[in-house]
Amino acid sequence: MDGSRTKIEAFSTYIWKVMVRAIDEGHPKCKMGWLVDGRTRMCEDSNTMSNYIGNVLSLAFGEASKVELETGGLTDIAKICHDAISKVTNRAHFLDLIECHRPGLMLSKVVLGRAGPALVVSSGRRFLVAELDFGFGSPARGTVCSAIQRIGVGYVNQRPSARGDGSWTVSAIIWPELAAALESDSDRVFQPMTADHLQL
């Protein structure tokens, strides 16, 4: 991949490339969605709302055919991810979103219609586990809970690991075939959680 892609776009590209192997022939297309925090995009100073998340979230989504994902290179798939995410990472998008959907709940096309497998990628990078203290020291691991699987959508969340070395801890609510594909992938991007990962 060229250097113009973000870490989350590269991560999503890998997941999508593996995901297509876990989809049966009855589904010619699949979707991927990304939760995008609008708070930093609403203010001129991006640090103004840096301690907040929620309320102003949008869901970018991309769709690709199974053939496109199977035959396309990582650069091609990364471009699909980048183009989809770029559509919602601007102030104008969030202003329109607030004006059009206030005060109701908005569901993105990624979860409506359910015309094929869909996976949402979210980031917990603002959930700074090492900075929390519940009175008995900092936790070694934090995770995010979601009920998104009830609407037939897989969910992957990544956040900084307790190691502090730039690695991530990833949790997922995914269908068994996708879990098996990720665990058996020859690139071995994911490792099972151990005490070493948690620095215990």
C-alpha positions, 0 to 999 in steps of 0.5 A: 500500500502507498503511504497515504492510507491511515492505520485504520484504513490498512487494518480495514483492508486486511479485514475485508480481504479476509472477510470475503473468504468467509462469505458463501456464494449466495452473497455476491456483495458485502459491506463494511462500515466505519464509525466516525466521531464528528466532534473533532470535525465540528470545531476549528481547534480539533483538541477542543472536544478531544475528551468527548465521544458520542452523540455526534457519530456517523457511519461511513460505509463501503460496498464491494463485490465478492469478485472485486475483493477476491481479485483486487490487490490491497491497494485497490481495497484500501482505496475503497476504504479511504474513499468511503471514510473520506465522505464523512470526515468533514465538518459539512457532513456532520452539520448536514447530519445534525440538521437532517436527523435531529433529534431522531436516531439515524441508521446507516445504509450499512445496517438497513436492507441487510442485502449481504454480509456487513462488518462495522469497524470502530475505534476505541483509541480515546478509551485510554485504559492506562489512564483509568483508576477505579481505586485498585490501580489501572486496568490491564484491558478495556473493551467495548460492548455492543448489541449490533449483532442483533441486527445482523452486522459484525462488529470489530473494535480496536484500541491501544494495547496495555503495552504502550508500543503502538500495538492494538487490542482487538475485540470482535462480535463476528460470525463463526466463519469469519472468526475461523478465517481470521484465526487461520490466516497465514499472515497471523496478524492476530494473536490470542490474548495472553498474560504477556499481552496484558503485561501481567 
